[in-house]
């Protein structure tokens, strides 16, 4: 998934040591909880060698997990995970909403019902533990033994959106269509249920023209960027830097 995820290039990886890049198969189960555990296990080793460690990326939930911790919730067993994935494949978002409403009406009322991954996670935990997901959420912040400085790089919205549009075109020129075609047989996997691949898979299915698929990728990526900015703006500890 190197092109579709805009992974660092070989040259960039050679210049600076990166962690958690390309370390998983699309078939591997992973979660924000595992990311928190993996990072916290690595940091003592890095801090023994460096005074500063940089974590960079766009997923606010993953950043918050490392900085503040998340609730310690169980990972689903294979049977539970397969059931929820099959529910999503067969019935889509509507099926997830109905199941979540039955299992945890309180979380249903406050959950983003357009976020299928959040709903799938809540359903998995509810089924795995036998109690509503919302009962297990404490939202207690964990104390870390390192100082945290948060910086958000910002640019004018028009410039940001123009760069997003152009980046999608560059990724297509780099061979993204061929990469997506090779991954098409695995489209049911959670790793591929993401912006970019979904639209290209719809093109392969004849639901969209290639031109429309590219336009939709640009549109959906811009919307994702807007949601990212909204997330970061809610956290007053960020220092905003105009690039």
C-alpha positions in Angstrom: 0.0 0.0 0.0 3.0 2.3 -0.3 1.6 4.6 -3.0 -1.9 4.8 -1.6 -0.7 5.6 1.9 2.0 8.0 0.7 4.6 6.1 2.7 8.1 7.7 3.0 10.3 7.1 0.0 13.4 4.9 0.2 15.5 8.0 0.2 13.6 9.5 3.1 13.8 6.3 5.1 17.6 6.3 4.5 18.0 9.9 5.8 16.1 9.4 9.0 15.3 6.3 10.9 11.5 5.7 10.9 9.4 3.3 13.0 6.0 1.7 12.3 6.3 2.3 8.6 5.6 -0.8 6.5 5.8 -3.1 9.5 2.4 -4.7 9.0 0.7 -6.9 6.4 -2.7 -5.9 5.2 -3.8 -9.1 6.8 -2.6 -8.2 10.3 -5.0 -7.0 12.9 -4.0 -3.7 14.5 -5.6 -1.1 16.7 -4.9 2.2 18.4 -4.4 0.3 21.6 -1.7 -1.8 20.1 -0.1 1.3 18.7 0.0 2.9 22.1 1.6 -0.2 23.6 4.2 -0.5 20.8 5.2 3.2 21.0 5.5 3.2 24.8 7.7 0.0 24.6 10.0 1.7 22.1 10.3 5.2 23.6 12.7 4.2 26.5 15.2 2.8 24.0 15.0 6.0 21.9 15.2 8.4 24.8 18.3 6.6 26.0 19.9 7.7 22.7 18.2 11.0 21.9 16.9 13.9 23.8 14.0 14.4 21.5 11.7 12.0 19.6 9.4 13.1 16.9 6.0 11.5 16.3 4.3 12.8 13.1 1.1 12.0 11.3 -2.5 13.0 10.8 -4.4 10.6 13.0 -5.4 12.5 16.1 -6.7 9.4 17.9 -3.3 7.7 17.6 -1.5 10.8 18.7 -3.7 11.2 21.7 -3.3 7.5 22.6 0.5 8.0 23.0 0.2 11.4 24.7 -2.7 10.7 27.1 -3.5 7.0 26.9 -6.8 5.3 26.0 -9.0 2.9 27.8 -7.6 -0.6 28.1 -10.1 -2.5 26.1 -9.8 -6.1 24.9 -8.9 -7.0 21.4 -11.6 -9.2 19.7 -11.0 -12.8 19.1 -11.0 -14.1 15.5 -14.6 -15.3 15.6 -15.9 -11.9 16.9 -13.9 -9.9 14.5 -14.9 -12.1 11.5 -18.6 -11.7 12.5 -18.4 -7.9 12.7 -16.5 -7.7 9.4 -19.1 -9.9 7.7 -21.9 -7.8 9.1 -20.3 -4.8 7.5 -19.8 -6.5 4.2 -23.4 -7.8 4.1 -25.3 -4.9 5.5 -23.0 -1.9 5.4 -23.2 1.0 7.7 -26.9 0.5 8.3 -26.2 -3.0 9.7 -23.6 -1.7 12.1 -25.9 1.1 13.3 -28.7 -1.4 14.0 -26.4 -3.7 15.9 -24.7 -0.9 17.9 -28.1 0.5 18.8 -29.1 -2.9 20.2 -25.9 -3.5 22.1 -25.2 0.0 23.4 -27.9 2.6 22.9 -26.0 5.1 25.0 -22.9 5.0 22.8 -25.1 4.9 19.7 -26.6 8.3 20.7 -23.2 10.0 20.9 -21.2 8.1 18.3 -20.3 9.4 14.8 -22.7 7.1 12.9 -20.7 7.8 9.7 -17.5 6.3 11.2 -17.8 2.6 10.5 -14.5 1.8 12.2 -15.6 3.3 15.5 -18.9 1.4 15.4 -17.2 -1.8 14.5 -14.8 -1.4 17.4 -17.7 -0.7 19.8 -19.6 -3.7 18.6 -16.5 -6.0 18.9 -15.9 -4.9 22.5 -19.5 -5.2 23.5 -19.7 -8.7 22.1 -16.4 -9.7 23.5 -17.1 -8.5 27.0 -20.8 -9.0 27.2 -21.4 -5.5 28.4 -21.9 -2.1 26.6 -18.9 -0.5 25.2 -19.8 2.8 26.9 -19.6 1.2 30.3 -15.9 0.5 29.8 -14.9 4.0 28.7 -13.3 6.0 31.6 -11.6 8.7 29.6 -9.0 9.0 32.4 -5.8 10.6 31.2 -2.6 8.7 31.9 0.5 10.4 33.2 3.6 10.1 31.0 7.2 10.3 32.2 8.2 12.5 29.3 7.5 16.1 28.3 5.2 16.6 25.3 5.3 19.5 22.8 2.6 19.6 20.2 3.0 21.5 17.0 0.4 21.7 14.2 1.7 22.8 10.8 -0.9 24.9 9.0 -1.3 26.6 5.6 -4.1 28.5 4.0 -7.1 26.3 3.1 -6.9 27.1 -0.6 -3.3 26.1 -0.7 -3.8 23.0 1.3 -6.7 21.8 -0.9 -4.7 22.6 -4.1 -1.8 20.5 -2.8 -4.2 17.6 -2.0 -5.6 17.7 -5.5 -2.2 17.8 -7.1 -0.8 15.0 -4.8 -3.6 12.7 -5.9 -2.6 13.3 -9.5 1.1 12.6 -8.7 0.1 9.3 -6.9 -1.8 8.2 -9.9 1.3 9.0 -12.1 3.4 6.9 -9.7 1.2 3.8 -10.4 -1.5 3.9 -7.8 -4.0 2.4 -10.2 -1.8 -0.7 -10.7 -1.2 -1.0 -6.9 -4.9 -0.8 -6.2 -5.6 -3.4 -8.9 -3.1 -5.8 -7.3 -4.9 -5.3 -3.9 -8.4 -5.6 -5.3 -8.8 -9.3 -4.4 -8.4 -8.3 -0.7 -10.8 -5.4 -0.8 -12.8 -6.8 2.1 -9.9 -6.3 4.5 -10.2 -3.4 7.0 -6.8 -2.0 5.9 -8.2 -1.3 2.4 -11.4 0.2 3.6 -10.0 3.7 3.3 -10.0 6.8 1.2 -8.5 6.2 -2.2 -8.7 2.5 -2.5 -12.5 2.4 -2.0 -13.0 4.8 -4.9 -10.6 2.9 -7.2 -12.3 -0.4 -6.3 -15.6 1.2 -7.3 -14.0 2.1 -10.7 -12.9 -1.6 -11.1 -16.5 -2.6 -10.3 -17.8 -0.2 -13.1 -19.6 2.0 -10.6 -17.5 5.1 -11.5 -15.4 6.3 -14.4 -11.7 6.7 -13.6 -12.0 10.5 -13.9 -14.9 10.5 -11.3 -13.0 8.1 -9.0 -10.0 10.5 -9.0 -12.3 13.5 -8.4 -14.0 11.6 -5.5 -10.6 10.8 -3.9 -9.6 14.4 -4.0 -13.0 15.5 -2.5 -12.9 12.8 0.3 -9.3 13.6 1.1 -10.1 17.3 1.5 -13.0 16.4 3.8 -10.6 14.2 5.8 -8.2 17.1 6.1 -10.9 19.3 7.4 -11.9 16.8 10.0 -8.2 16.6 11.0 -8.0 20.3 11.5 -11.2 20.3 13.6 -9.7 17.6 15.8 -6.5 19.5 16.4 -8.3 22.8 17.1 -10.2 21.2 20.0 -6.8 20.6 21.7 -5.6 23.9 23.1 -2.1 22.6 23.8 -1.1 22.7 20.1 1.2 25.4 18.9 0.1 26.4 15.4 2.9 27.2 12.9 2.2 28.8 9.5 4.4 26.9 7.1 
